[in-house]
Amino acid sequence: MCQIFAGQAPGNYESQTRSVRIGGHCTSIRLEAAFWAILEEVATHQGMSLGKFVTKLHDEVLELHGEVGNFASLLRCSCLIYLAEVRERPGSARERPTLRRSAEAALLQMQAAE
């Protein structure tokens, strides 16, 4: 079983830092490449650019909870929710098995780190 996860392309879990503007301030967010790919898909599904989607999500969390704790973790969990709740529904965004496997492997990595 571990060969399935260990054999994935190293590029899937390579960290990438991207600069975004949130609330008028420039900031950097570091996520694994697989999560950036899923976030791009989510943004497209929502009819937005990635930057606009990230900003809107940040603003909505701020409105709901009064603060945004670990935003990178929130983005990762948002990807997992998208995979489980949105992409898998009939008639939703097309299935992309390589991205799905990347996200599932990332979830297992996060659980193993706990």
Residue pairs with C-beta under 8 A, 6 or more apart in sequence:
5 105
5 108
5 109
8 101
8 102
8 105
11 33
12 32
12 33
12 34
12 102
12 105
12 106
13 32
13 33
13 34
13 102
13 105
13 106
13 109
14 32
14 33
15 30
15 31
15 32
15 33
16 30
16 31
16 32
16 33
16 36
17 28
17 29
17 30
18 28
18 29
18 31
18 36
19 26
19 27
19 28
20 26
20 27
20 28
20 29
20 51
20 54
20 55
21 27
21 51
21 55
22 54
22 55
22 58
23 55
23 58
23 59
29 54
29 71
29 72
29 75
30 72
31 39
31 72
31 75
31 76
32 106
33 102
34 99
34 102
34 103
34 105
34 106
35 75
35 76
35 79
35 103
35 106
37 99
37 102
38 79
38 82
38 83
38 99
38 102
38 103
39 50
39 53
39 54
39 75
39 78
39 79
40 50
41 82
41 87
41 93
41 96
41 99
42 53
42 78
42 79
42 82
42 86
43 49
43 50
43 52
43 53
43 54
45 82
45 86
45 92
45 93
46 53
48 56
54 75
57 74
57 75
57 78
58 68
58 71
61 68
61 71
61 74
62 68
68 74
76 106
76 110
79 103
80 103
80 107
83 100
83 103
83 104
86 92
86 93
87 93
87 95
87 100
88 95
